[in-house]
Amino acid sequence: MDYVAALTPPVVMAVAFTALIVTIVKSQGGPNKAKEDAAVDALIARSETASESKAHGV
């Protein structure tokens, strides 16, 4: 029965990891995708504007 005790932690971790990956894949896209993309685009635009103003000395 020692082999059962030795295999239990890796099996539990494999199941938990698989559940995590499935959750991540399922949460991609969907109704919030456009809102998330818009937030990222706004952050990128703001950082580009800030870097350009620093380059021009403003």
Rosetta silent file (secondary structure, phi, psi, omega in degrees, C-alpha in Angstrom):
SEQUENCE: MDYVAALTPPVVMAVAFTALIVTIVKSQGGPNKAKEDAAVDALIARSETASESKAHGV
SCORE:     score description
SCORE:     0.000 S_00000001
   1 L     0.000   -5.905  178.540    0.000    0.000    0.000 S_00000001
   2 H   -65.373  -30.526 -179.564    3.025    2.289    0.095 S_00000001
   3 H   -66.297  -31.149  177.439    2.730    2.799   -3.646 S_00000001
   4 H   -66.715  -43.587  178.641   -0.752    4.317   -3.180 S_00000001
   5 H   -65.850  -32.323 -179.903    0.623    6.826   -0.686 S_00000001
   6 H   -75.856  -30.920 -177.462    3.496    7.617   -3.047 S_00000001
   7 H   -89.146  -18.566 -175.820    1.248    8.166   -6.065 S_00000001
   8 H   -60.683  -50.715 -178.743   -1.498   10.188   -4.373 S_00000001
   9 H   -59.411  -44.960  178.061    0.250   13.618   -4.273 S_00000001
  10 H   -63.519  -36.223  179.382    1.270   13.593   -7.976 S_00000001
  11 H   -66.999  -42.824  179.071   -2.197   12.471   -9.029 S_00000001
  12 H   -63.170  -42.844  179.184   -3.853   15.195   -6.942 S_00000001
  13 H   -65.817  -38.083  178.449   -1.490   17.827   -8.381 S_00000001
  14 H   -64.277  -42.089  178.502   -2.150   16.601  -11.938 S_00000001
  15 H   -65.819  -42.702  179.407   -5.910   16.852  -11.433 S_00000001
  16 H   -65.199  -41.315  178.735   -5.593   20.328   -9.899 S_00000001
  17 H   -64.237  -42.369  177.937   -3.322   21.510  -12.716 S_00000001
  18 H   -61.974  -42.184  178.096   -5.723   20.167  -15.335 S_00000001
  19 H   -63.368  -39.796  177.947   -8.623   21.964  -13.648 S_00000001
  20 H   -62.573  -45.835  179.762   -6.604   25.199  -13.596 S_00000001
  21 H   -63.540  -42.520  178.626   -5.803   24.946  -17.315 S_00000001
  22 H   -61.956  -41.304  178.929   -9.429   24.184  -18.185 S_00000001
  23 H   -64.154  -43.012  179.474  -10.567   27.209  -16.168 S_00000001
  24 H   -63.408  -44.798 -178.413   -8.042   29.482  -17.877 S_00000001
  25 H   -65.397  -41.056 -179.606   -9.015   28.264  -21.345 S_00000001
  26 H   -67.904  -28.467 -177.337  -12.743   28.640  -20.637 S_00000001
  27 H   -84.102   -6.279  176.919  -12.302   32.192  -19.334 S_00000001
  28 L   -76.210  140.091  179.568  -10.610   33.356  -22.540 S_00000001
  29 L    76.675 -149.650  179.056  -12.892   35.283  -24.846 S_00000001
  30 L    81.239 -167.577 -174.629  -16.562   35.487  -24.042 S_00000001
  31 L   -68.028  -23.748 -178.038  -18.591   38.610  -23.302 S_00000001
  32 L   -89.758   -2.628 -175.901  -15.818   40.366  -21.361 S_00000001
  33 H   -61.184  -45.051 -178.605  -13.196   39.995  -24.111 S_00000001
  34 H   -63.831  -40.007  179.658  -14.004   43.319  -25.804 S_00000001
  35 H   -66.646  -41.202  178.478  -13.935   45.157  -22.479 S_00000001
  36 H   -66.080  -42.826  179.196  -10.586   43.581  -21.529 S_00000001
  37 H   -62.900  -40.398  179.407   -9.108   44.351  -24.953 S_00000001
  38 H   -64.841  -38.590  179.177  -10.257   47.975  -24.720 S_00000001
  39 H   -65.751  -41.420  178.708   -8.649   48.349  -21.287 S_00000001
  40 H   -66.765  -42.346  178.483   -5.341   46.953  -22.561 S_00000001
  41 H   -61.919  -38.802  178.632   -5.447   49.177  -25.646 S_00000001
  42 H   -65.357  -41.440  177.807   -6.051   52.226  -23.439 S_00000001
  43 H   -64.597  -40.580  178.892   -3.077   51.359  -21.231 S_00000001
  44 H   -65.123  -44.506  179.846   -0.826   50.863  -24.251 S_00000001
  45 H   -62.776  -39.858  179.924   -1.918   54.163  -25.777 S_00000001
  46 H   -66.499  -40.245  179.980   -1.333   55.972  -22.492 S_00000001
  47 H   -69.613  -36.131  176.922    2.148   54.502  -22.098 S_00000001
  48 H   -66.202  -40.011  178.374    3.045   55.368  -25.709 S_00000001
  49 H   -64.484  -41.137 -179.677    1.853   58.943  -25.188 S_00000001
  50 H   -66.754  -40.515 -179.692    3.890   59.258  -22.005 S_00000001
  51 H   -69.641  -34.228  177.403    7.040   57.902  -23.660 S_00000001
  52 H   -68.770  -38.865  179.930    6.624   60.259  -26.629 S_00000001
  53 H   -68.718  -33.693  175.817    6.205   63.274  -24.374 S_00000001
  54 H   -68.534  -36.382 -179.480    9.359   62.342  -22.482 S_00000001
  55 H   -68.209  -31.631 -179.782   11.254   61.957  -25.753 S_00000001
  56 L   -91.512   -1.061  177.624   10.185   65.436  -26.866 S_00000001
  57 L    75.373   24.540 -179.558   10.984   66.983  -23.500 S_00000001
  58 L   -90.825    0.000    0.000    7.440   68.048  -22.712 S_00000001
